[in-house]
Amino acid sequence: MPGFTYRILEVDLSSGQSKVIEYGEEALRKYFGGSGLAASILLDRFDSSLHPFHPQSPLIFMTGLLTGIPVPCGCRVSVCTQSPLRIWGEANAGGYWGPELKFTGFDGLILTGKAREPSYLWVTAKGAEIRSAKGLWGKGTFESTEKLAGETDPKARVAAIGPSGETLSCMAGIITGGREARVMGRSGPGAVMGSKNLKAVVVRGDQKPCIADPKILQDATKEFLPNLKFVEGLSKFGTASVIESKEAAGVLPVKNFSQAHWDKAKKIAGPALVAEYLERHYGCYSCPIRCGKDVKGPEGPYAGVVGHGPEYETLSAFGSLVLNDDLKSLIHLNFLCNDLGLDSMSAGIAAAFAIESNLRGYLKEKDGLDLEWGNAQAIGVLLEKIARRQGIGAIFADGVEKASRVLGKKTEAFALHSKGVEVSLSNPTPTVSLALSWATSNRGACHLEGFSHQVEGGVPFPEMGYTKAMDGTSGEGKGRMTALMQNNMAVFNGLGLCKFLFFARVSHEILCKWLKGLAGWDLSSSDLMEVGDRLYNLKRTYNALLGVDAERDVVAPRILENLRPGKPISEGRKLFFDMRKEYYQARGWDENGIPTREKLLSLGLEGAAEKIKRKSKPFLSPRPQSSQRIKRTGP
Amino acid sequence: MVIFVKTLGTLKSLEEGPKVMRLEVPEGFSVSRAIEKMGLQDWEVGLVLINGTHGTKESILQDQDQLTLIAPLVGG
């Protein structure tokens, strides 16, 4: 059958047994692939008594419908699990690992159990083999990736955790490609992988998916290609191209979101990065945009290393956010996060939080670190300590929400997260829907789940009537728009497409043509939006079963202040809660943010409706004490 | 009247650096007409600042206004 293999490989890491799960086209039409199909599996198997680190808690890698298919940006793969933060866990990456997984002849992997010793999984068309990775435990992802490709196949693709995943940090991601570093970063999937004693998943395949009608696919691609003019800035200067613009617009976060402007932005912006350090432009599988900017490490332990240069989020996280304008140090900190397996967005927010806590006198134990604004050297040492849970690193290893519980209630005001996941690096002052997007994102404070601020800022979404920039300071209509954009982006996740196609203004008509070419399906824009709505509600139901409700759909006080700068916080709070109220109504959820039975049934989610009905009070098993977790770091 | 226009984030300004242009325009001149006069297409501009405060493409400019035209923030 075209497009997908309709086969998922399930591996029990405890017993070493594996089995192939086959499923039908109906599931794909209903959930698409990627995090959509993974959500349906995780909800089916939902068991509130399982802690995310329980061996039987599944970790799922899933390709999208268009992953590995020759359409622009058909490169992405999702990893889904219960996040160690006790919410829906999902992260996605481009690069080449996802397509290679599909080329093994399996659409995805379900991993349960816990390997007896540090191990890696070697996946080919023949199935999966668990192999020892004892020698790699404690090593960075760069070295691990090189060694595993050497042990298996030079053309194999590697997804590995670093020390932060081994020590079960809630900020641990999964790094694909080693120095290429396309990162499944958000919501801590690397920790779940570490809890399974799994250092890496190595894939190699040669089974290209079958396509129903290649001509339809190619014609639609030709029709789309002129749209690349919308993303020429990304092609030339990468995501860092927006730094100066964001600074001018008051969007660049400065000094842990406490300032609106910074006169050093130009020094860390895309043009400077490209002019001084570019080695080559990098494109993910089948990507004509090529926004990746590979650089050569200029100094320190990564001197001479060529790899993924810092993106916008990382440059602002370790740049403007902490008042560091030294581009060399930013390249170093980016390499360091990727090597340690840390989500650089969360790690940057944690570093800024640590500095502010220190300067305000809440951090009593200094551990020899001079945590001051702009001290990149101290931040580097802090990251090492976080990844290995050493010294004061242990305070911050599970993110700023948990750190603020240690450092005192007064630090909550500037602990910038939602549902325990650190915010992305944009100030919502001129695009207020971003705060709502963060608060209602299923995987915690994520900008990519909604991308609503892009619509406010002028990227059109014509299928839903948004054709020009909105008044970004007004909350009116933002609840509806945010919900629609979240549904739209859920479609991209299910399809395995990079969301930068949205910047290139890919139309739903083109997406439908690609699906027609791939699988012969006749779909419309409203069909896509219905699937997106279904996927968003599936994940929300998962969260609701874990006890997530309106109480957790919030943002930190500093963000509320920034919604109405210079005015009493009550004004920002009112704006936020008015938007959220409209959002719940637009979603068809009750006032506590729980999907109604009618809503779920209207989307064909009978199983989810039944689970919500049965839910009374969530039972959350206690999280292991940190001392227990640290014990599990060695082989 | 006179206005001062700065562009940010458009491909040209990324490559050559931002420049401030002095334009003589008639009374009642809107931001969208300034965009046209700068040789930009409507889609190339996302956010608009007038004297540092957020405005819209429909905003009417005043003498000595400093207008900043920012490309859609595609990237982060």
Interface residues (C-beta under 8 A of the other chain):
Chain A: F230 V231 E232 G233 L234 K236 F237 G238 T239 A240 S241 V242 E244 S245 K246 A248 A249 V251 G270 P271 C291 E311 Y312 E313 S316 S424 L425 S426 P430 H447 H453 Q454 G457 G458 V459 K468 A469 D471 G472 T473 F500 F503
Chain B: L8 G9 T10 L11 L14 E15 G17 P18 W43 V45 G46 L47 V48 L49 H54 T56 K57 T68 I70 A71 P72 L73 V74 G75 G76
